[in-house]
Amino acid sequence: MPATPPVRIAIWILTIIAAFTVLKLAAPLFAPILLALVLGVVLSPFAGRIDRLGAPPALSALLTLLAGLCAVALLIIALEPVLSGVIRRAPVIWNELREIITSVQAALRGLDDVGDQVTDALNGPEEGDPAAAVAGRGDDTEGDGMRMPRISEAILYAPGYAARLMIFVGTLYFFLLSRREVYDWISTSNFAAGTEEMLEAEHEVSRYFLTITLINASFGALLAGALWLLGMPYAVLWGFMSFLGNFILYLGPAAFALSMLLGGVVAFEGPISFAPVAIYVGLNLIESQFVTPSLIGRQMAVSPLLVFLSLVFWLWLWGPVGGIIAIPLLVWGLALYKRSARYQRAVEARS
């Protein structure tokens, strides 16, 4: 007996819930695999160019993988002195932030005292001492300071991270090696797209990601230069963090603007404390409203609602890794959807 429409809908809903539950619980396995697949799609045009030079597929996949890993390693080596300095100064920075937070809490308590005095004036004196209660609440703000990770904890978690790295590297290499065979196998199934359509979608994702990377790199360099001229400590690190944050649309710039505000308050005194966040917001408005739309174009534009929902979902599911893959995965899915519809129309026209 065939299932009725409500039963089919219920089955689909339960299937989706089960799939999301598996992805959530098995994040250590699936997160590096999907991250490798998305990065493989982005890097695949480079492997294709090496293939056209006559290199064997295994060599082109290996060279592309090594180029990506070397780029990451060089970036880490270049930023290592700055990161080491920040780590050494982390306790000092944390204490300064605590002083700022304590000052804000003291101001808020002052407002509470004013409110209590107004209430006492209107309602008359009450039993007990409100000031003592307020003073008692101040003890909760004291803490032990920022605790740095211990060596034993790092040793304990090292095998798990090493396993994830191996899964990521292995998946990326074998995807670059056999992606055309994978596309051929998918095209023979019920998926409404051929190999050429999937390769075109792959190129569109790579072009989109490369364009966004160049825009974000230029943005980070401009911000670092402006902060350096302003005298902001660790201007290069701030520029690099803005480069990374811009990949997480909407949420990344908002979080980074708050970080810039705190950084400016820690580094400067007086009205100039707000200069770093003002510079960042101004540059971000120019980039998001003029530069990115003109370079991305209408063909590669993505609905802001879809971008936001994709970011929220993947960040909830896998945290920072989800934020990295959210936008490329969305662009890849939309590109496949458009080309599958075109492929289906072509098949219907031939039949």
Summary of the structure (lengths in Angstrom):
residues: 351
radius of gyration: 26.4
end to end distance: 32.0
largest distance: 91.0
contacts: 948
relative contact order: 0.10
helix: 85%
strand: 0%
